[in-house]
Amino acid sequence: MTRETENTATMDETDLDALREEIQEIDQDIVELIARRTYVADTIAQVKAEENLPTTDEQQEERVMERAGENADRFDVDANLVKAIFRLLIELNKVEQRENR
């Protein structure tokens, strides 16, 4: 291996390490945002229970899915993927709401 090849390999590894570190930070941010969203959803569930409202609000779910698609388009991310993630988040929140009633 030549010195130039060694330097390129070291730079590539350093760049890769930095990128992996950035992914790790982003993953932590994602988990923090999911936790915040879950907390707010739990608070909504409490209000629904106090006001004797149904767990499921299909119109609100549709608005959430529309926003998810719009945000996906805005950030040039696959809308189907984003909507699938949001469907999962909504379903998890609904299951938790039902269990806590």
Contacts in CASP RR format, 6 or more apart in sequence:
PFRMAT RR
TARGET T0000
AUTHOR 0000-0000-0000
METHOD contacts of the structure
MODEL  1
MTRETENTATMDETDLDALREEIQEIDQDIVELIARRTYVADTIAQVKAE
ENLPTTDEQQEERVMERAGENADRFDVDANLVKAIFRLLIELNKVEQREN
R
1 9 0 8 1.000
34 89 0 8 1.000
37 89 0 8 1.000
38 92 0 8 1.000
38 93 0 8 1.000
38 96 0 8 1.000
41 93 0 8 1.000
41 96 0 8 1.000
41 97 0 8 1.000
42 93 0 8 1.000
42 96 0 8 1.000
42 100 0 8 1.000
45 55 0 8 1.000
45 93 0 8 1.000
45 96 0 8 1.000
45 97 0 8 1.000
45 100 0 8 1.000
47 53 0 8 1.000
48 54 0 8 1.000
48 55 0 8 1.000
48 97 0 8 1.000
49 100 0 8 1.000
49 101 0 8 1.000
55 94 0 8 1.000
55 97 0 8 1.000
55 98 0 8 1.000
55 101 0 8 1.000
56 94 0 8 1.000
61 90 0 8 1.000
64 86 0 8 1.000
64 90 0 8 1.000
65 83 0 8 1.000
65 86 0 8 1.000
65 87 0 8 1.000
68 79 0 8 1.000
68 82 0 8 1.000
68 83 0 8 1.000
68 85 0 8 1.000
68 86 0 8 1.000
69 79 0 8 1.000
69 82 0 8 1.000
69 83 0 8 1.000
71 77 0 8 1.000
71 82 0 8 1.000
72 78 0 8 1.000
72 79 0 8 1.000
72 81 0 8 1.000
72 82 0 8 1.000
72 83 0 8 1.000
73 79 0 8 1.000
END
